[in-house]
Amino acid sequence: MTPQLLGFYLVVLLSNIVQCVTGFAGTVLAMPFSVMLVGMDVAKPVLNILGFAASVWIVCRFRRDVDKKALFTMLIVSLPGMAVGVLLRNALNGIGSVLFVLLGVIVIGFALMNAVLFFLKRDTFPGIRYIGPVMLALGGVVHGLFVCGGPLLVTYASGRLKETNTFRATLSAVWVLLNGILAVSDAAAGMFTPQTIRTGLVSLVILAAALWFGSLIAKKLPRNAFLILTYALMMISGVSLLLKA
């Protein structure tokens, strides 16, 4: 096992602990470091499968809480955006520096957006109902590109879904469908090589451990401290990608 692969597994563990404690940002935090460690062709399909697996578990547990109307709205707007993101990803394949810059800018943007919301002590921006469709479409594009469009969809959903279980279940149902479609697309593109499959299976075991450990931490430490750490790490990872490009 190479040092890069060990580093990737550590990123999977830590990012999903953060995901469990804060409720978001696991993939967007993991993706920049993962790309630098194992490359986009491994990071994207593996992190996508991890997101799919975690979301299936949540939907099975809270399936009665899914808001079907909100789910339909989010899918009908974000799916075309995701198709655009996949097309852009294919068009830019092989131009690594462009992808690094794009991902770096997106991650820094997410960090700043969520930091503003945090310091304003708000779950979402005022007037979200007016810009909501744009955020959903952009979230779909980013998800198709890098499997980390979550913060945009989370920001939209937080303005519409106020009950915790409904919020969690409905968003997870969105990830099940979006990530499931991406997994099929990745498989058709030949991204699931034997090495990627082995990496994914090990990562699923690490995911289970991270969710268990994260649930323990969530009971002991303040969520705000983890949020500040998350935004700082997102900024660092985004800047690192820009420097790498």
C-alpha positions as CSV (number, residue, x, y, z in Angstrom):
1,M,0.0,0.0,0.0
2,T,1.5,3.3,-1.1
3,P,1.8,6.4,1.2
4,Q,-0.7,8.2,-1.1
5,L,-3.3,5.5,-0.7
6,L,-2.8,5.6,3.1
7,G,-3.2,9.3,3.0
8,F,-6.4,8.9,1.0
9,Y,-7.9,6.5,3.6
10,L,-7.0,9.0,6.3
11,V,-8.8,11.7,4.4
12,V,-11.9,9.5,4.0
13,L,-11.9,8.8,7.8
14,L,-11.5,12.4,8.9
15,S,-13.8,14.0,6.3
16,N,-16.6,11.6,7.2
17,I,-16.1,12.2,10.9
18,V,-16.6,15.9,10.1
19,Q,-19.6,15.0,7.9
20,C,-21.2,13.1,10.8
21,V,-20.6,16.0,13.3
22,T,-21.5,19.0,11.1
23,G,-24.1,17.3,8.8
24,F,-22.4,18.5,5.6
25,A,-19.1,19.2,3.8
26,G,-17.7,15.7,3.9
27,T,-17.2,15.3,0.2
28,V,-16.3,18.9,-0.6
29,L,-13.7,18.7,2.1
30,A,-12.4,15.3,1.0
31,M,-12.3,15.9,-2.8
32,P,-9.3,18.4,-3.0
33,F,-7.0,16.3,-0.8
34,S,-8.1,13.1,-2.5
35,V,-7.5,14.5,-6.0
36,M,-4.0,15.5,-4.9
37,L,-3.3,12.1,-3.4
38,V,-4.9,9.5,-5.8
39,G,-6.0,11.6,-8.8
40,M,-9.5,12.5,-10.1
41,D,-10.1,9.1,-11.7
42,V,-10.0,7.3,-8.4
43,A,-11.2,10.1,-6.0
44,K,-14.4,10.9,-8.0
45,P,-15.9,7.4,-8.3
46,V,-14.9,6.3,-4.8
47,L,-16.2,9.4,-3.0
48,N,-19.4,9.2,-5.1
49,I,-20.0,5.6,-3.9
50,L,-19.3,6.6,-0.3
51,G,-21.9,9.4,-0.5
52,F,-24.3,7.0,-2.1
53,A,-23.9,4.3,0.6
54,A,-24.3,6.8,3.5
55,S,-27.4,8.3,1.8
56,V,-29.0,4.9,1.3
57,W,-28.6,4.2,5.0
58,I,-30.3,7.5,6.0
59,V,-33.2,7.1,3.5
60,C,-33.9,3.5,4.7
61,R,-33.9,4.8,8.3
62,F,-36.0,7.9,7.7
63,R,-38.0,7.0,4.5
64,R,-41.3,8.2,6.0
65,D,-39.9,11.7,6.5
66,V,-39.0,12.3,2.8
67,D,-40.8,15.4,1.4
68,K,-41.7,14.1,-2.0
69,K,-42.7,17.5,-3.4
70,A,-39.4,19.1,-2.4
71,L,-37.5,16.0,-3.7
72,F,-39.2,16.4,-7.1
73,T,-38.4,20.1,-7.3
74,M,-34.7,19.6,-6.4
75,L,-34.3,16.7,-8.8
76,I,-36.1,18.4,-11.8
77,V,-33.8,21.4,-11.5
78,S,-30.5,19.8,-10.5
79,L,-30.5,16.8,-12.9
80,P,-30.1,18.9,-16.1
81,G,-27.3,20.8,-14.3
82,M,-25.6,17.6,-13.4
83,A,-25.7,16.5,-17.0
84,V,-24.0,19.7,-18.0
85,G,-21.4,19.1,-15.3
86,V,-20.7,15.6,-16.6
87,L,-20.3,16.9,-20.2
88,L,-17.9,19.7,-18.9
89,R,-15.9,17.1,-17.0
90,N,-15.5,14.9,-20.1
91,A,-14.6,17.9,-22.2
92,L,-11.9,19.0,-19.7
93,N,-10.6,15.5,-19.1
94,G,-6.8,15.5,-19.6
95,I,-6.5,19.2,-18.8
96,G,-5.6,18.7,-15.2
97,S,-4.6,22.3,-14.4
98,V,-8.0,23.6,-15.5
99,L,-9.8,21.0,-13.3
100,F,-7.6,21.9,-10.3
101,V,-8.4,25.6,-10.7
102,L,-12.1,25.0,-11.1
103,L,-12.2,22.8,-8.0
104,G,-10.1,25.2,-6.0
105,V,-12.3,28.1,-6.8
106,I,-15.5,26.1,-6.0
107,V,-14.2,24.9,-2.7
108,I,-13.0,28.4,-1.6
109,G,-16.4,29.7,-2.7
110,F,-18.2,27.1,-0.6
111,A,-16.0,27.9,2.4
112,L,-16.7,31.6,2.1
113,M,-20.4,31.1,1.6
114,N,-20.9,28.9,4.6
115,A,-18.6,31.0,6.8
116,V,-20.8,34.1,6.0
117,L,-23.9,32.1,7.0
118,F,-22.2,30.9,10.1
119,F,-21.2,34.4,11.3
120,L,-24.6,35.8,10.4
121,K,-26.1,32.9,12.5
122,R,-28.4,31.9,9.6
123,D,-29.2,28.6,8.0
124,T,-29.6,30.1,4.6
125,F,-29.5,33.4,2.7
126,P,-32.4,35.9,2.7
127,G,-34.5,35.7,-0.4
128,I,-33.4,32.1,-1.1
129,R,-36.8,31.4,-2.8
130,Y,-35.8,33.8,-5.6
131,I,-32.3,32.4,-6.2
132,G,-33.1,28.9,-5.2
133,P,-33.5,27.5,-8.7
134,V,-30.2,29.0,-9.7
135,M,-28.5,27.4,-6.7
136,L,-30.0,24.0,-7.5
137,A,-28.9,24.2,-11.1
138,L,-25.4,25.2,-10.1
139,G,-25.3,22.5,-7.5
140,G,-26.1,20.0,-10.2
141,V,-23.3,21.3,-12.4
142,V,-20.8,21.1,-9.6
143,H,-22.0,17.7,-8.6
144,G,-21.6,16.4,-12.1
145,L,-18.1,17.8,-12.3
146,F,-16.7,16.9,-8.9
147,V,-19.4,15.1,-6.8
148,C,-19.3,18.0,-4.3
149,G,-22.2,20.2,-5.2
150,G,-23.7,19.5,-1.8
151,P,-23.3,22.9,-0.1
152,L,-25.4,24.6,-2.7
153,L,-28.2,22.1,-2.4
154,V,-28.0,22.1,1.4
155,T,-28.3,25.9,1.4
156,Y,-31.4,25.7,-0.7
157,A,-32.9,22.8,1.3
158,S,-32.3,24.6,4.6
159,G,-34.6,27.4,3.5
160,R,-37.4,25.0,2.6
161,L,-37.1,22.0,5.0
162,K,-37.2,23.1,8.6
163,E,-37.8,19.7,10.4
164,T,-34.5,17.9,11.0
165,N,-35.5,14.4,9.9
166,T,-37.3,15.7,6.8
167,F,-34.3,17.8,5.9
168,R,-31.9,14.8,6.3
169,A,-34.1,12.3,4.6
170,T,-35.1,14.4,1.6
171,L,-31.5,15.6,0.9
172,S,-30.3,12.0,1.3
173,A,-32.9,10.8,-1.2
174,V,-31.5,13.5,-3.6
175,W,-28.0,12.1,-3.2
176,V,-29.2,8.5,-3.7
177,L,-30.5,9.4,-7.1
178,L,-27.8,11.8,-8.2
179,N,-24.9,9.7,-7.0
180,G,-26.6,6.6,-8.4
181,I,-26.8,8.1,-11.8
182,L,-23.1,9.3,-11.5
183,A,-22.1,5.7,-10.5
184,V,-23.7,4.3,-13.6
185,S,-22.0,7.0,-15.7
186,D,-18.6,6.3,-14.1
187,A,-19.0,2.5,-14.7
188,A,-19.9,3.1,-18.3
189,A,-16.8,5.3,-18.7
190,G,-14.6,2.4,-17.3
191,M,-13.6,4.3,-14.1
192,F,-14.2,1.2,-11.9
193,T,-11.0,-0.6,-12.4
194,P,-10.0,-3.5,-10.1
195,Q,-7.8,-1.1,-8.1
196,T,-10.6,1.5,-7.8
197,I,-13.0,-1.2,-6.7
198,R,-10.6,-2.5,-4.0
199,T,-10.0,1.1,-2.8
200,G,-13.8,1.6,-2.7
201,L,-14.4,-1.5,-0.6
202,V,-11.8,-0.5,1.9
203,S,-13.2,3.0,2.0
204,L,-16.7,1.7,2.8
205,V,-15.3,0.0,5.9
206,I,-13.6,3.2,6.9
207,L,-16.8,5.1,6.3
208,A,-18.7,2.9,8.8
209,A,-15.9,3.5,11.4
210,A,-16.0,7.3,10.7
211,L,-19.8,7.5,11.1
212,W,-19.6,5.5,14.4
213,F,-16.7,7.6,15.7
214,G,-18.3,10.9,14.5
215,S,-21.5,10.1,16.3
216,L,-19.5,9.8,19.6
217,I,-17.7,13.0,19.0
218,A,-20.9,14.8,18.2
219,K,-22.1,14.1,21.7
220,K,-19.0,15.4,23.4
221,L,-17.7,18.4,21.5
222,P,-19.5,21.7,20.3
223,R,-20.6,21.6,16.7
224,N,-19.5,25.3,16.2
225,A,-15.8,24.4,16.8
226,F,-16.0,21.7,14.1
227,L,-17.7,24.2,11.7
228,I,-14.9,26.7,12.1
229,L,-12.3,23.9,11.6
230,T,-14.2,22.7,8.5
231,Y,-14.2,26.2,6.9
232,A,-10.5,26.7,7.6
233,L,-9.6,23.3,6.1
234,M,-11.8,24.0,3.0
235,M,-10.0,27.3,2.5
236,I,-6.6,25.6,2.8
237,S,-7.5,22.7,0.5
238,G,-8.9,25.2,-2.1
239,V,-5.8,27.3,-2.0
240,S,-3.6,24.2,-2.2
241,L,-5.3,23.2,-5.5
242,L,-4.8,26.6,-7.0
243,L,-1.1,26.5,-6.1
244,K,-0.9,22.9,-7.5
245,A,-2.4,24.1,-10.8
